[in-house]
Amino acid sequence: MSLTAEQISKNWDDLLQIVDDHITGERKDQLKKLYTDHQERIMMAPASPKSWYHSAFPGGYVDHVLRVTKCALANHQLWLQMGSPWAGDVFTVEELVFAALNHDLGKIGYDSPNSEYYLPNDSQWHIDKLGQLFKYNPTIANMKVPERSLFILQGRGIHVTENEYLAIRLHDGLYDDSNKYYFMSGARESRLRTNLPLILHHADHMASQIEYEMWDIKHPIEVGSKPKGKSFKPKNASKADKTIRNAKAMNTENNPKLAASTKSAINDFFKD
Ligand SMILES: [Fe+2]
């Protein structure tokens, strides 16, 4: 999957528009300056290094951030509809959007020139055999993405609230073992006091999964391919064939009727 130059450019405009619409005070200009100082890098960054992760293509980072922000706003509405008392006034929509916009900021690398986090892979073997389209910049110190996101923000003096800090820090949920400290508390007093980290984690998980599916549908696993030197007969070939056929039928590009009905359901859901 790839984006056209027009899509990349529109995504960039949408990113800045969300800052304009949702971020207030001094932070609005600070965030826009941070983004525009690294405009080309941010516009062209992938969201992950491997083809089969998610949005591993130029423009993938912004595309992912926009999807996470939309998913976070939609998830927040769902929590409210389901009666979550905490989703009402324990955090603000600005905090939700700020955390979503910046959860993966660490993927831009250092806040300085020529220090991208992802570089195009110069090993054709790794690209062909492992799908590693990008490699990590070896000149950048090792740091978890959520922590680098917060590090970049503090480096610019951009104020981060406690709710935003925890949401960005914990957005990988229990995929990061070190987050057990927060999510698997042994005492009531040490439980999280806002569900913002969960809402952002679910949004990030949802967006990443959808992006993987968008890639997967165009790159089906070859069922029944024969590894060299071995006799290979897949046990579940017919079942896998059926799964892939079903997935293709669900692909909105192949099924405009489904796409229209899905779009209208989403529009109905969000209209006032
Ligand atoms: Fe993410």
Residues whose N, C-alpha, C, O or C-beta is under 5 A from the ligand:
A	BS01	LIG	D104 D204
